[in-house]
Structure formats: structure tokens, C-alpha cells
Amino acid sequence: MVASPVQSLDGSISKQPFFELLLQSRTIPSLLLMLLPLLLYNPVVHNSFVNYDDLGYITGNKHVQAGLTGDTIRWAFTSQELANWHPLTWLSHALDSQLFHLNPIGHHYTNVFLHGLAGVLLFLFLQMATGFTSRSFVVAALFAVHPINVESVAWASERKNVLCTVFFFAGLLAYRWYVDHPTLGRYVSVAISFSLALMSKPLAVTFPCVLLLLDYWPLNRTTLLPGSRSESKSSAYQSLPFSRLVLEKLPLFALSAASAVITMIAQKGGGALRDEYGFSARVANATVAYTRYLGKAIWPSHLAALYPFPRTGLPSWEVLLSGLLLIAITVGCIALKQYKYLAVGWFWFLGTMVPMIGLVQVGEQALADRYAYIPFIGLFLAVIWAIADWSASKRIGHILETVAVIAALAGFCVVTTVQVSYWHDTTSLWSHALAVTNNNFVAHDNLGAELIKYGKVPEARDQFLAAIAINPRDAFSQINVGVCEKKLGNTNGAIEHYNAALRLAKDPMLRATALSNLGSLYRMNGDYSAAREHYIAALALKPESATAIFGLGLVAQRAGNFSEAAGYYAKAVGSEPSDVGYLLLAQALEKSGRTQEATKATQLAQQLSPNLGSAQQAVHDLLQN
């Protein structure tokens, strides 16, 4: 880095790196850290929503689309929808929907803003805690531009990650303020920040453990390894016994425990927990996943929305070598006790990754880019401090240091820009995932679902059949093949696949979908008794199923029970308003002699419908089957 003369207080002249001078004020680096993500992620203005949770979180969630109403706020704090309890995340999506409706630009840019804010908070904490401005800035800049974080920022539904991290880093700043002068009020500010993080996403449960690491370095409130020395310019604090520091954080650990219990209940209730993988398989995958994360930190290539769990197991040699590597790094960080930041950075990475590493398997992924969002901070911190100290010991020129930093950041920026483009739409997202991963049946499923939307039914069926070939126990694929067979006129084939899904599915929502679809097929075939039986069974699992409710209405109307049909239609449009639903309701009301109500229902259909003629034809087709 270019050096500039600086006059000290005693009148002498010294040289200070230009980069350090530029960053001396916290304002300039903070502005840079806000500006960098805004420029880097600007292409998200062209990105749409994708069929990977965006439906459940935003585009198909009536509570979120209602905006910040009293009912939405109550729902956010009581709901465990999508197998999570994260009320602040729901409220942030509701606010976006109130401001931007279903325009994806606003939803995406909120994520970008929060990502930039998280980088600023990280920088401020590190700079205040260590006294090193340039090093802190580089760590925060790596966080801002690293391609592994694209999933958290460019995916609208992953709002929970960036929002949680903002409060997580705010909690670190509050803790730095607390240790300067420990008071109850300052401790409460830490607890509030932590609580807000937990209410955004439960990955923050490791926060108290991170504080214990920070007590060791850079805050130097305790010494665990005799002979270690500080690499921090921050003011010294009174050294306290480790046991006292743990006791100090017991209320925070209690919050972590409560969040963990709530999360397990929500995920079990939502069918997110996977029990088909044995504990030994999960340990093996976790061991290899740690090393794969290390590789992606250094060389972030072949990034994908989902990396499938190795259903056939992992080679023993890969698990063994991964375990030996992790042990070797751990021993090395402990042995180099004079460099505290090595142990802190490494254990930050290992520890904050524990809730997501897969010892308790949630979903179908072996690992996920979004899980590295907070853990990679530990790696960035350890590497940057180590390189800076090595550079100083070898008297590496400041210009060379600056060029190396800029080159690394620029390289990551290029890869990040490319990665953002893969999140442009659903087709590009899953096509890329299939190109860079193997045996990815989830990617086949999701790509097939998108192809159905565009009427490419044979191509969609091929994707679902490919998913079944990879995972014959995938109930989701069986349901979707049934949908394709129905659209192609193969009713018997559709029934076969729906029944296969019922045999395989444990998730109540999937079972309800299969039952509803079977009910519709039986109704189309004229078996109204079987149709009604399947619709009722679907509603027992999913009381708000619009397909089942409409189906019961159609069965009732076919039998001439128009008042009963109108009741079902009214219930259906109450939870899922549609032009077709209101037209069905209007017809049932008219035949029941409730002309005034029928007229009102017709008017609502006209207001909702982008194409009333098409909706009327759909109603005609439904009533003919």
C-alpha cells in the first residue's frame, strides 16, 4: 500500500499506509461497505421470484400479502408455517408486500440493503474490538462480496438469514459496549439483540458461544491457553475466570435452549426432519461437509441452490481424510496459542456451523451455501489476521498487500456477479444446479414444476421421472408425474402415481395433495362417492385445502345440493379468492334462489379476473366433469 507522511504528536514524521489513512475514519469504510453490495447485487432488479420457498413465504402467502395488519402480526408470532418459528422474518416480508406488493425488485433490494448493513455492523464491531481498521475492513469486505453469500442475498425467501445476521452483529456491538462498563442495562441490550436474531432465524443459537470466544480474543477477558498473547490494539479488560464468563451468559444460553426446543417442535410438526438417514451417515456427511465448506471458501466454484445428501453413502477414504484434516487444523490452531485469532476464527467456523451441519438432518441437502453466511466470518478473520502478521514479519511492501487484497476482492466480485445471474429465474436456477451437481432429484422436481407452468408437460414428466430414478421414494415426484399423466389424458397412470405417493409420503401436506388429486380424478370419472371420501380425508390433514373444498362443492352441485355447494365455494374463496371460485359460487347461489348474493359474487369475479371469458370456460369444464 502507498505510504504517506504523517506528523505525530511529538512533531516527528512517520509514514503510514495510504490504505490505512483512507480507512481511518469509520465513516468512509462504512459507506464503502454499504455501496459495494448495492453495486455488486444491482442485477437482482432483473430477477424474478423462484419456486424454491418463494411461494410459501411471499407470492402464495395470504398473511404476508395482507401487509402489516393486526391479524398478520398475531399470525407471525403464533405460526409455525414452513416448519419454522421466525416472527420477525414474517413481519419483514409483510412490510415488503405492503410497500412493493408482488414486485420482486423491492423484496430483493431489501435483502441487499440488509446484507450491506450486516457488513457495516461487522466492520464496526471488529474495528472497535481489535483496534485494526484495515484488517477489519477487509474481513467485512470479504463477507460483502464472497460468492457463497449470493444464495442468502439473491433469494428473496432467505430474508431470514440476512435479517438474523444484522441482529447477530448488532448483538456483538452491544456486547462490546457492555464489556466496557458492565451494567444491567447494557446486558439487556445484548439480550434484546440476541432475541431479535432468534426471532428472525434460529441459526443464532450459537451466539453465547461466540461471545465466549470473543472473551478470549480480541476482548481478552480471560486466558485459556497459558503463554498466549494478544493481537489486538483494544483496551485491556479485567481477566475473569472462564467459569464466571459462562455464568454471565446463562440467560443467553437459556434463550438458545428455548429457541432450539421451539425449532425442533416446528420442524417435526412441519415434516422437515428426516429420519431415513442413520446417525453414522449423518456424521460422515457432516465431516465431509466441513471440508467442502473450506474448499468453497477458498475456491467458490460449482455453487448450487441445493447439494443433494449422498443417499448411497460416502467413500470411507473421503470421510477419513476429511476427519484428519479437521483434526490437524484444530490441533494446529491450539498449538499456535500465541496467535489467539487462529483458534477463535477456527472455532467460530466449527461452532456456528453445528446447528446446520446435519447431525440432525433437516431437508434433503448435504450442505447449503446459506449455512456459511455467519460461519465463514471466522475463517475470514483468522486468515486476514494471519496474512497481515506474516506480511509484517516478512516486511512485505504495502503496495503489494493492497494489490493482493484488491485482486482477491475483484475475483470474488466477478464470481458473485455470475452467481447472481443464476438466480434470475426458476429455470436458470435449477438448470444450473443440475449442471454442477449429481443425482439432484430435488432440482429435477423443481425444474419439472416450472416446465408445467409453461405447458411443457412431456418435458416436465421427463424431469419427474428422472427424479424418481434417482430417488424412488420421492413422493413429491410421484404426485407431479400424476399431474402430468392427468394433463396428458392418462387417468389410470395418474391414479397409480398418486397412490404411490400416498404409500411413500409421511408429510401430511403431501398426503393431503395426493388425496385431493385422487378425489378430482374420481370425480372426473363419475365416482362421486370415492371423490367425496378422498376430499374429506385431504381436509382432515389440510383443512384449508382449496382443491378439496372446491371438489366437495362440485360433488354437491352435481348431486343438486346447490346450497351445500355454495357453502363450500364460499369457504374456498374466503381462504383463496379466485375468479373461477367466485363464478362457481355465483352459479350455486343463483340456483339456490339467492340472486342478490349471486350478483355480488359475479362482480367480485369480474374484479379479480384478468380474462373473464377464460374463467367462464374453466367453470364450464369443471361442471361438465
N, C-alpha and C positions, 0 to 999 in steps of 0.2 A: 504494500500500500504506500502511496506517496506520502512523505513526511513533510510537515510544515513547522516552522519555528514557533515556539510558544514561550512567552515570558512568565516565569514562575513568580511566586510572591516575594522571593528574596532578590528578584531582579535578574537572575541568571536566565540564559536562553537554552532551551532544550528542543528537541524535535519530537513531535507526536504524529502518529499516522493520520493521514488526511481522512481515512475512513472513520477513525475514532473521533476525529474532530466533528465530522459531519453528523455523527450519531450521538454527540454529547448531550444534546437536548432530547428528552424523551418524546417531545412533540413530533420532531421530524421522522424518527423511525416509526412512531405510531401511525402517522399519516401514510407512510410508505407501506406499512403492513395492512392498512385498510385499502389503499389504492391497488396494490398488487393483485389481490383476489378479484377485485371488481374488473380489472382489465383482463386477467387470465381467464376468468369464467364468463366473460361477456357473451360468448357464443350460446350460453344457455337461453338467451332470448329467443333462439330459433328452435328450442327443444320443446317437445310436447310431453304430456303425461304418458306413462308406460303402464303395461298391465301387470306390474310387479308391485302389488300393495297399493298403488295409487287409487284404485277403485274403492278399496275399503277405507282408506284414510281420507280421501278427498272427493273424487268425482262421483262416487256412489254412496257417500255417507250423508244421509239427510240431516243428521245432527250438526255436522261440520258445515254443511251448506246453508244451514239456517243462520249462521253467524253467531255473535256473542249474545245470545239471549239467555234469560234465566234458566230455561229448560236445558239449553246446551251446557251451561255451567254445571248444573246438577248432574246431568248425564256424564260429563267429563270426569267428575270426581267419584262417580259410582260405577262407571262402566269398566268391564274387563274385556272389551271387544278386541278382537285380533290378538288375544292371549297376552295382553299387557295392561298394566295399570300405569298410565302416564298422563294425568290430567292436564298438565301444562302444555304438553305436546298437542293434545286435542284442542285446547283453547287457542294455541298459536295458529293451528290450521283453520279454526273457525274464524279467527280475526282476518286471516288472509282471504278466506272465502267471502267475508263481509266487504273487504276492500277491493278484491280483484275478481270476485266471482269464480268462474272456471277458466279464466285466462291464465295459462301456465307461467307466463312471464313473471308475474308478481310473486307467485309461490316459489319459483326458482330463485328469484333475486333476494327474497328473504333469507333463504339458505346461504347465499353468497355473502350477504351482509353479516349474518351471524358467524360465518366462518372467518371473515376478516376481523370481527370483534374478538373472537376467541384468540386469534393470533396476537392482537394488541394486548389482551389481558395476560397472555403467556409471557410476552416480552416484558411487560411491566413487572410481573412477579419475579422473573429471573434477574432482571436488572437490579431491582431493589434488594433481592435476597443475596446476590453474589457480588454486586458492585461492578460487574463486567458488562459494558454496554454492547460492544461489537459482538461478543460471543452470544449474548442473549438475543440480539437481533438476528443473527444467522440461524440459531435454533428455531426462532419463531418464523423466519422466512422459509426454512425447510418445511415446517408444518404447513405454511400457507400454500406452497407450490408443489408438494410431493404428490405424484400421481395416485398413490394409494388412497388419497383422500377424496378423489373425484366422486366415488360412489356416495360418500356422505353428503357432498355438496350438490352434485348434479341430479340426484334422485330426490324428487320432491317429498316422498314419503319418509325419507331418512332425516326429516326435520328433528326428530328426537335426538339424534346423535349430536348435531351441531348445537342445539339448544342446551342439552345436558352439559356439553363441554364448556359453553360460555359460563354457566353457573359453577362448574367444577373449577375453572380457572379463577373465577371471582372468589370462590372459597379459598383458594391458595393465597390470593391477595389479602383477603380478610384475616387469614391465619398469620401472614407476615406482619400485619398491623397488630394482631393480638400478642404475638411474642415480644413485640417492642415494649408493651406495657400490659401484661395480662390482667384483664378485668372481666367481670361477668358480661358486661355489655358487648365487649369485643368478641367474647367467646360466642355469644348469641348470634352475632353477625356471621360467624363461621358456620354455626349450626343451621341458620336460615339459608345460606348459600347452598350448603350441602343438601338440605331438604328440597330446595327448588331443583337441584340437579337430579335427585332421585325421582321427583315428580315429572321429570322430562324423559328419563330413561334409567332403568335400574343398573346400568353398567357402572354407575358412580359408586357402587357399594364399597369399592376398594379405597375410597378417599381417605379414611382414617389411617390406613396402612401407608399411603403416600405421605401423609403428614409425619409419620414416624420416620420414614426415610429422609424427609427434609429436615427433621430434627438432627439427624446425623450429619447431613450436608445438604445445603450450604448454611443452614441456620446455626449449626454447631452447638446444639443444646445438650448434646450427650456424646460420649465417646464409647463406641462398642468395640473398636479394634485398637488396642494399645499401640502407640507409635505412629498412628495416622496423623496426617497434617492437613490443614485446611487449604483449599484452593478457592477461597472466597475473600473478597475485599469488604464484606459486610461487617457491621459491628458485632462484637462478641457478645454472647448471652451467657447467663449463668448455666454452668453444666449441671444437669439434673440426672438422677438415676433413671435408667430405662423404664423400670417398673413404675415410677412416678409419671413418666410421659404416657405410658399406656393407660394408667388410671385417669389421667387428664382427658383422655379421648373415649372413655367408656360411654358417655352419652351418644357420641357419634357412632360407635360400634353398635349401640342399641338401635339407632336409626337404620344402619346397614342390615342388621338382623331382621328388623320389621319389614324392610323393603324386600329382602330375599324371600321371606315367607309369603308375602303378597304376590310376588312374581311367580313363585312356584305354583301357588294356587291358581293364578290366572292362566299360566301356560298349560297346566294339567287340564284345567277346565276347557281351554280352547283347543285341546288336542295337539299342542305344539311339541310336547315331549315325545321323544322317540325311544321305544323300548326294544326295538328289534336288533339293536347293536349291543353286543356284550361289553362288559366293563373292560376287558383286555383289549378289545378292538378300539374302544374309545381312548384308552391310554396310549395305544400305539399311534392312533391318528393325532392325538394331542402332541405327542413327542415330535412327530414329523412336521406337524403344522407349525410349531415354533421355528423350526429351521427354515421352512418355506417362507415364513414371515421375514426372517432375517435376509433371505435371498431377495425378496421383493423390496426390502428397504434399500438395498444396495443397487439392485438392477430390476426396476419395476416393469417387467415385460409380461405379456400374456395375462393381463388383468381382465377379470371377468365378473359379471354380476353374481355368478354362483359357481363354486368349485364343488363338484359332487363328492359326497362321502364315499370312500373306497369300499364298496359293498362286498367285494371279493377279498378284502384284506390287503395289507401292505407287506412287501418283502421284508423278511426278518433283518437282512443286512441294512436296509434303509432305516429301520427303526433303531437298530443298534448304533449305527454311525451317528444318527441324529442325537440319540441319548448321550453318546460320548462327547459330541461337540458341545452340547448344552452343559454337561458336567465340566468340561475343560474350561469353557468361558467363565463359568461360575467360580471355579477354583482360582482362575487367574485374577478375576476381579477382587476376590477376597485377599489373595496373596499380595496384590499391589495395594496394600492398605494405606500407603502414603498418598494415594490418589483416590480420595473418597468418592469423587464423582463417578468413577468407574462402577463401583458397587451400587451406588444409588441409581444410576442410569439403567444398569442391567436388571436390578431387582424391580425397578419401576416397570420395565418392559415385561418381565416374567409375571409379576404380581397383578398388574392391572389387566393382563390378558386372561387370568384364571377364570373369571366368570363366563368368558366367551370361547374358551379353548376347546370345549366339547366333552369334558368329563361327565357333565350332564348334557346329553345331546338334545338340542332344540333345532328342529328343521332338518333339511337334507344336506346342508353344507358341511364340508370338511373344514373350511376356514372361510373368512369373508374379509374383503378389503375394509369394510366399515368398522370391523372389530379392531383394526390397527390405529384408529384415529387418536386415541389418548395414549395407548402403549408405546407408539413409536417416539413420543416425546422423550422417553427415557433413552432410547438409542441415539437420537439426535444430540441430546445433552452430553452423553458420555463421549461420543465421537468428536464433537466440536471442541469440547474442553481438552480432550486428549491431543487432538491435532494442534490446537493452539499452544499447548505446553511443549509439545515436541518441536514445533516450529520455532518457539522462543529459544529452546535449548540448542537448536542447530543453527540459530541466527539466520533463519530464512528471511529473505527480504520482504518488506511489507507489500511491495508491488506484486510479487509472486503470490503471496497469500490472497490478495484481493482478486487477482485474475483467476485463481483456482476457485474461490468462492463463487464469483460471478459465473464462471463456466459451469460449475455444478448446478447452480440455481437455474441457469438458462437451459441446460439439458433437461432438467426436470420439468421446466415450463413447457418445452416442446412436447414431451410425452403427455403431460397433463392436457394440453390443448387437443391432442389426438384422442385421448381417452374421453374427454367431454363429448366429442363428436359421436362416440358410440352410444351415448345416452340420448341421442337426438329423437329417437322414436323406438317403439317396441320391436319392430322388425330388425333394425340395425343392432339393437342391444343384444337380442338373442341369437342373431346370426353370427355376431362376433363371438359370443360365448361358445357357440358350437365350433367355431373355427379354432379356438385356443384351448379348449378342454376336451376331455374324452369321456364317453359314457355319461353324458349330461342329459339325463332323461327329463329333468325339470326344464331345461332350455328347449327341448323338443316340444314339451307340453305347452309352454308359454308362446312359442313361435306358432304352433298349430292354432292356439286360441286366437291369435291375431289374424291368421290367414282366414279363419272362419268369418271374421268381421267383414272381410273384403270379398266374401263369396267364393273363395278358393277352397271349396270343400274337399275335392280329391287330394290336393296338396296338403291340406290340414290333416286329413286322415293319415297320410303317409308319415307325418311328423308324430302323431299319436301312436301309430303302430311301431315306429322306431323307439319311442319311449317305453312301450310295453316290452319290446325285445330286450331292452337294457334292464328294465325292472318289471317283471311280470306281476308283481304285487302292487303296482301303482294304480290305485282306484281312480285317481283323477283322470288318467289316460283312458281307462275303460269307459268312464262316463262320456268323455269327449269323442271317443270312437262311436259310441252310441248316438251322440248328437249328429255326427257326420252320416252315419248309416240312415238315420231318420230323414235327413235332408236329401239323401240320395234315393229314398224310397224303399230302403231295405228294412222294413219294420221288424222282422224276425231277428235280423242281425243286431238291431238296436236293442231289442229286449234282452238278447243274450249278453251284450256288453254291460247293460245296466244291472242285470242280475249278478254278473261277475264283480261289478263294483260293490254291490251290497255284501257279497261274501268277503271282500277284501277290506272294506273301509271300516275304520274304527272312529274316525272323526264324525261326530253327529251331523255336521253341516254337509259333508259329502254324502252321508247316508240319506239325508233329507232331500238333497238334489236328485239322487238316483231314484228315490221313491216318487218324487214329483214327476220326473221324466217318464217313469213307468206308468204312472197314473194317466199322463197325457196320451201315451201310446194306446193304453187300454180304452180310453175314451174315444180316440180316433177309430179304433177297431169295433166300437159299439158295445164293449163290455163295461157298462157303466157301474156295475156293482164292484168289479175289481178296481176300476178307476177311483171310485169313491174311497174304497178301502186303503189304497196306496196314498191318496191325498191326505187322508186323516192321519195315517202313520207318519207322513212327512211333517205335518203340522205339530205332531207330538214332539218331534225333535227340533223343529224350527218354526215356532208359532207365527213368525212374521213372513213366511214363505209366500210371496205374491203368486208364484206359479201354482201352488197348491190351493190357495184361496180362490183364485180365478177359476181353477179347474173345478172346484166344488160348485162354484156359481154356474159354470157351463153345464155340469151334470144336472143341477137342479132345474136350470132353464129348459134343458132337453126334456125333462120329465114334466114340464108345465108348471113347476113351482116358482112362479116369477117373483113373488115377494121374498122367498128364501134366496133366490139368485141375486136379487137386488141387495140383500143384506151382505152377501159375500162380496159382491162387487164394491159396495161402499167401504167395506173393511179393507179391501185390497188397495183402492185408490187413496185411502186415508194414510197408508204407510208408503205407497209407491205410486204417486199420481202419474197418469199417462192418458194420452188422447184415446187410445183403444179402450182402456179401462172405463173412462167416463162415457164413451159411446155404448159400451155394454150395459153400464148402469142405466143410461138413459132409456135404452130399449126395454130393459126389465121393468123399470119404473112405469113406462108408458103402458106396457101390457098389464101392469098391476092397477092401472087406473089413476096413477099419481102423476098426472100430466104436468103440473106446475114444476114438480121436482125434476121430471124428465127434461123439461126445457132448460132448467138451470144446469143440469149435468151436460147437456149438449153444448151449452155456451162455454162451460169450462173446458170441454174437449176442443172446441174451436180456438180458445185462447192458448191452449197448450200445443196444439198440433202444427208442425211445420208443413204438413201435407195432409189435409183432411180427407181427400179422396183416397189416399193410400191407407189411412187409418180405417175408413169405412170398408174398404175391401178386406182388410185384415179381420175386421169384425165379422164380415160375411163368411169368410173362410173358416173362422173358428166355429161359428154356429152351424156350419154345414158338416163338421166332423163330429 
